[in-house]
Amino acid sequence: MLPYLGSVQITEIKKDNSVTVVYNSKKPAPVRGTPSRLVLEEDLTIGTREKESGYLFEDVGAIRSDNEGNIFVLDRRACSIKVFDKAGKYMKNFGRQGQGPGEFGPPNAMHIIAGKEIMVSSIGRLSFFTLNGDFLRQIPAMIWAPPVPDSEGNIIAQMNVPAGERPRFAFEIKKYNSKMEPIILLYRLEYLIPSAGAARSPFPTLIFYAVQKDDSIVWGITNQYQLTVADKGGKIFRIIRKDYDPIKIKEEDKKRILSGRPPGGKYEFPDNYPPFRDLSVDDEGRIFLWTYESDKENDRYYDVFNSDGRYIAKITLKYAPLCWKNKKLYCVKEDEEGFLQVKRYKVTWR
């Protein structure tokens, strides 16, 4: 007989290590007295339609905030970082496209490491800057997916590597030191590349991962509703599971999905959407899974788990959460004329 905590079923599985497996039901089951309802209050909008201003946003790829509340916006198309103070006043712009010091190619990620450095990931390399925008160093890195640093400057990244004879490959999530030397293999997933002309799934299996406030690492694979959590040494100590109702893919959904893809491709749709499509964490230990459920306003549904793996809330967000920091949420949206704006919200859990 497994012990229960509310509607959450918890058991320990002891193999080589001690792992707590948290089973969650379909409905949120917050701990009594613990805040589980998200309230957002918009308190800042940044954006302009004037290119001459120096901070017209062309393609916002990431938003970060430092300990003083300054805001850093990564513009992928412009290959630059635009900096604003906590009141939204424009301060400076640094970085540009190129191969030299302080330059980078089209970036895919930006992070602040230990409140001291900015790391920008682009194809083939990582570039590091001070918070003032001064270039520090550059490291070669053939990373397949956006990397995530921990508080000590180590880097969690995913590589795509051969796994025996072609067409067999593997996704590997590893922890690297600050020089991109591998320290720990966290997870490995082998797969086959479809042969030329073969039908492909429009929903390939992906791995999403994030670093939590205590430097533990959480990851999930989109073909199953399960999260794995390892400590900073790579030891798995928690597995989070949740019951859910699969969402069927309708014919109109298939047409919409295919309309954005190159013509001539062959696709084979599964009956249902994957359990989730993205993973993020805030700086208070919560985990957010973006599911394929949406409402009539096309708002995004997120399943929220606390730091113990308990399913505490189901929330809707109109825009993707690009940064949770110091009880603030940063997102990007388009205005009525299609210009991008950065939005900041005050976050309260009640």
Legacy VTK file of the C-alpha trace (Angstrom):
# vtk DataFile Version 3.0
C-alpha trace
ASCII
DATASET POLYDATA
POINTS 350 float
0.000 0.000 0.000
1.507 3.289 -1.091
1.235 6.306 1.215
-0.847 9.289 0.018
-0.484 13.007 0.602
-3.814 14.539 -0.366
-4.423 13.295 -3.907
-0.692 12.959 -4.530
0.728 9.475 -4.238
4.336 9.227 -3.131
6.641 6.248 -2.917
10.366 5.626 -2.796
12.092 3.344 -5.263
15.461 2.121 -4.097
17.801 0.743 -6.670
21.378 1.919 -6.774
20.190 5.256 -5.471
17.217 6.442 -3.452
14.675 8.090 -5.753
11.361 9.637 -4.739
8.654 9.159 -7.366
5.808 11.671 -7.122
2.530 10.579 -8.719
0.104 13.453 -9.392
-3.547 13.183 -10.327
-5.169 15.165 -13.128
-6.363 17.941 -10.843
-4.070 20.286 -8.896
-3.647 19.357 -5.235
-1.878 22.244 -3.509
-0.758 21.887 0.080
-3.262 23.546 2.389
-2.159 27.063 3.250
0.416 27.205 0.437
-0.144 29.861 -2.288
-1.257 28.238 -5.538
-3.172 30.925 -7.488
-1.158 33.154 -9.795
-2.062 36.847 -10.004
-0.287 39.069 -12.565
-0.261 42.854 -12.562
1.337 44.597 -15.551
3.763 47.280 -14.372
6.039 48.065 -17.342
6.002 48.145 -21.151
9.151 48.671 -23.219
9.024 49.133 -26.972
9.183 51.714 -29.708
8.357 51.933 -33.388
11.270 54.253 -34.099
14.381 52.462 -35.337
16.449 55.580 -34.680
15.802 55.197 -30.957
18.270 52.312 -30.811
15.865 49.834 -29.308
13.301 48.857 -31.869
12.865 45.137 -31.190
13.181 43.045 -34.350
13.096 39.477 -32.947
13.230 39.029 -29.173
14.859 35.698 -28.319
15.465 36.065 -24.582
14.927 38.417 -21.665
16.968 38.443 -18.461
17.061 40.649 -15.370
19.953 41.138 -12.955
19.807 41.524 -9.179
19.257 45.292 -9.496
16.295 44.852 -11.833
18.087 45.982 -15.009
16.594 44.337 -18.081
18.601 42.683 -20.879
16.816 41.904 -24.151
18.448 39.647 -26.741
17.481 40.613 -30.289
18.198 37.612 -32.499
17.810 39.382 -35.831
19.953 42.344 -34.828
22.494 40.094 -33.020
22.610 42.522 -30.129
21.630 42.972 -26.495
19.576 45.999 -25.491
19.820 47.095 -21.855
17.229 49.016 -19.806
17.132 50.042 -16.162
14.394 48.780 -13.832
12.179 51.736 -14.791
12.437 50.819 -18.482
14.828 53.608 -19.448
17.110 52.678 -22.355
20.747 52.458 -21.252
22.869 50.864 -23.953
23.181 48.369 -26.778
26.079 45.945 -27.259
27.019 43.013 -29.468
26.766 42.692 -33.225
26.865 40.060 -35.928
30.298 38.771 -36.888
33.138 36.412 -36.036
35.394 38.697 -34.011
35.617 39.469 -30.282
32.311 40.746 -28.953
30.498 39.541 -32.077
28.291 36.501 -32.576
26.154 34.816 -35.166
22.366 34.473 -34.894
21.960 33.718 -31.167
19.672 31.120 -29.625
20.039 31.836 -25.893
21.193 34.385 -23.324
21.747 33.932 -19.590
23.192 35.834 -16.650
25.686 33.708 -14.719
25.899 34.209 -10.940
24.738 37.802 -11.359
28.112 38.729 -12.883
28.393 37.702 -16.536
26.204 37.469 -19.612
26.503 34.346 -21.748
25.242 34.378 -25.332
24.942 31.133 -27.275
25.197 31.149 -31.068
26.115 28.564 -33.679
29.532 27.128 -32.848
30.424 29.275 -29.850
29.594 30.861 -26.524
30.355 34.554 -25.973
30.718 36.130 -22.527
30.296 39.776 -21.511
30.251 41.805 -18.318
26.928 43.275 -17.255
28.237 46.559 -18.665
28.622 44.972 -22.095
32.407 44.578 -22.139
33.589 41.502 -24.015
35.323 38.876 -21.839
35.964 35.684 -23.799
34.693 33.288 -26.433
34.533 29.464 -26.289
33.967 27.087 -29.236
30.857 24.967 -28.585
28.954 22.863 -31.098
25.755 22.764 -29.063
22.579 21.331 -30.560
20.118 23.065 -28.215
20.274 26.252 -26.107
22.593 25.802 -23.084
21.709 26.704 -19.492
24.317 27.737 -16.864
24.234 27.045 -13.136
25.287 29.434 -10.371
28.901 28.196 -10.481
29.402 28.860 -14.190
28.988 25.235 -15.263
26.886 24.722 -18.376
24.120 22.204 -19.060
23.875 21.518 -22.776
22.539 19.014 -25.270
24.626 17.480 -28.037
23.599 15.398 -31.026
26.173 12.608 -31.404
26.571 9.437 -33.530
25.427 6.249 -31.804
26.966 3.385 -33.746
26.287 3.091 -37.447
24.249 5.711 -39.283
21.400 6.571 -39.205
21.501 5.978 -35.431
22.210 9.062 -33.338
21.745 10.094 -29.732
20.764 13.170 -27.771
23.090 13.613 -24.807
22.529 16.056 -21.978
25.805 16.760 -20.201
27.124 19.090 -17.567
30.241 20.972 -18.702
32.641 23.201 -16.817
33.197 26.838 -17.793
35.647 25.732 -20.515
33.032 23.412 -22.066
34.866 20.311 -20.866
32.362 17.527 -20.035
31.902 16.679 -16.359
28.769 14.531 -16.101
26.522 12.667 -18.533
22.998 13.310 -17.261
20.864 11.626 -19.903
21.181 9.870 -23.271
18.412 9.141 -25.765
19.129 7.180 -28.945
17.033 7.608 -32.078
16.959 6.796 -35.798
16.978 9.444 -38.513
14.185 8.672 -41.025
15.393 7.700 -44.457
15.029 10.124 -47.358
11.429 10.311 -48.526
10.027 8.594 -45.431
7.119 10.158 -43.579
8.113 12.154 -40.488
6.185 13.100 -37.404
5.423 16.829 -37.138
6.119 16.372 -33.420
9.636 14.925 -33.103
10.694 13.803 -29.646
12.505 16.651 -27.896
14.228 17.038 -24.531
13.759 20.198 -22.478
15.843 20.982 -19.411
16.356 23.756 -16.867
18.522 24.555 -13.866
16.730 25.265 -10.600
17.702 27.709 -7.861
19.719 25.082 -5.941
21.575 24.070 -9.138
19.583 20.852 -9.461
18.699 19.973 -13.053
15.227 19.047 -14.257
14.459 17.579 -17.664
11.551 16.081 -19.543
10.994 14.231 -22.827
8.013 15.399 -24.834
6.686 11.906 -25.614
5.875 11.145 -21.952
4.512 13.029 -18.970
7.478 12.616 -16.684
10.101 14.936 -15.244
13.451 13.824 -13.857
15.383 15.852 -11.286
19.076 15.385 -10.495
21.267 17.181 -7.984
24.224 19.257 -9.126
26.408 16.147 -8.970
24.145 14.378 -11.472
22.478 12.005 -8.990
18.784 11.520 -9.779
16.702 12.013 -6.635
13.176 12.720 -7.880
10.853 11.639 -10.689
7.607 13.548 -11.234
4.651 11.991 -13.022
1.114 13.176 -13.680
-2.055 11.660 -15.087
-3.507 13.600 -18.006
-6.120 13.353 -20.723
-4.469 13.143 -24.170
-5.561 15.897 -26.565
-6.637 14.611 -29.964
-5.281 16.243 -33.098
-8.178 17.510 -35.196
-8.207 17.749 -38.978
-8.206 21.551 -38.828
-5.142 21.332 -36.568
-3.327 19.220 -39.144
-4.067 21.740 -41.895
-2.860 24.614 -39.723
0.352 22.795 -38.780
1.140 21.797 -42.362
0.440 25.299 -43.688
3.623 26.539 -42.044
5.879 23.836 -43.464
7.627 23.545 -46.850
5.467 21.863 -49.511
6.249 18.326 -50.599
7.169 16.938 -47.201
5.597 13.700 -45.951
4.181 13.763 -42.435
2.500 11.109 -40.365
0.370 12.498 -37.555
-0.138 10.618 -34.310
-3.650 10.460 -32.852
-2.803 12.822 -29.992
-0.552 15.762 -29.234
2.512 15.104 -27.062
1.965 15.649 -23.304
3.849 18.961 -23.304
5.863 21.272 -25.546
8.163 23.289 -23.279
9.563 23.474 -19.758
10.674 26.423 -17.630
11.372 27.211 -13.973
11.100 30.324 -11.814
13.583 31.477 -9.190
11.435 30.156 -6.323
11.552 26.479 -7.274
8.382 26.108 -9.329
8.342 24.109 -12.576
6.100 25.138 -15.483
5.085 22.737 -18.267
3.475 24.286 -21.331
0.854 21.827 -22.574
-1.082 21.668 -25.839
-4.310 22.672 -24.137
-5.621 26.181 -24.885
-8.773 28.202 -24.301
-10.992 30.166 -26.672
-8.605 33.122 -26.470
-5.704 30.838 -27.463
-4.064 31.492 -24.123
-1.393 28.977 -23.099
-2.116 26.428 -20.387
0.687 25.571 -17.981
0.839 22.827 -15.369
2.719 24.117 -12.321
4.647 21.970 -9.830
6.245 23.072 -6.593
9.833 22.283 -5.620
8.724 18.926 -4.165
7.164 17.845 -7.454
3.591 18.351 -6.338
1.066 19.528 -8.962
-0.201 22.757 -7.407
-1.835 24.797 -10.171
-3.092 24.971 -13.723
-2.649 28.484 -15.109
-3.128 30.339 -18.371
-0.673 32.833 -19.804
-1.293 34.939 -22.874
2.406 35.131 -23.738
5.368 32.802 -23.242
7.228 33.381 -19.944
10.756 34.410 -20.964
12.029 35.287 -17.493
10.875 34.840 -13.876
13.000 36.979 -11.548
12.443 38.585 -8.145
8.648 38.185 -8.268
8.518 39.610 -11.784
7.527 37.941 -15.048
8.895 39.162 -18.403
7.169 38.406 -21.715
7.123 39.759 -25.258
4.023 40.630 -27.283
3.031 42.368 -30.497
1.044 45.584 -30.416
-1.867 46.303 -32.734
0.475 47.184 -35.608
2.798 44.203 -35.169
5.614 45.950 -33.286
7.231 43.977 -30.468
6.990 45.088 -26.858
8.563 43.729 -23.684
6.060 43.407 -20.854
6.848 43.095 -17.152
4.323 41.843 -14.630
4.328 41.843 -10.861
3.875 38.236 -9.715
1.810 37.316 -6.666
0.925 33.788 -5.566
-2.143 33.643 -3.327
LINES 1 351
350 0 1 2 3 4 5 6 7 8 9 10 11 12 13 14 15 16 17 18 19 20 21 22 23 24 25 26 27 28 29 30 31 32 33 34 35 36 37 38 39 40 41 42 43 44 45 46 47 48 49 50 51 52 53 54 55 56 57 58 59 60 61 62 63 64 65 66 67 68 69 70 71 72 73 74 75 76 77 78 79 80 81 82 83 84 85 86 87 88 89 90 91 92 93 94 95 96 97 98 99 100 101 102 103 104 105 106 107 108 109 110 111 112 113 114 115 116 117 118 119 120 121 122 123 124 125 126 127 128 129 130 131 132 133 134 135 136 137 138 139 140 141 142 143 144 145 146 147 148 149 150 151 152 153 154 155 156 157 158 159 160 161 162 163 164 165 166 167 168 169 170 171 172 173 174 175 176 177 178 179 180 181 182 183 184 185 186 187 188 189 190 191 192 193 194 195 196 197 198 199 200 201 202 203 204 205 206 207 208 209 210 211 212 213 214 215 216 217 218 219 220 221 222 223 224 225 226 227 228 229 230 231 232 233 234 235 236 237 238 239 240 241 242 243 244 245 246 247 248 249 250 251 252 253 254 255 256 257 258 259 260 261 262 263 264 265 266 267 268 269 270 271 272 273 274 275 276 277 278 279 280 281 282 283 284 285 286 287 288 289 290 291 292 293 294 295 296 297 298 299 300 301 302 303 304 305 306 307 308 309 310 311 312 313 314 315 316 317 318 319 320 321 322 323 324 325 326 327 328 329 330 331 332 333 334 335 336 337 338 339 340 341 342 343 344 345 346 347 348 349
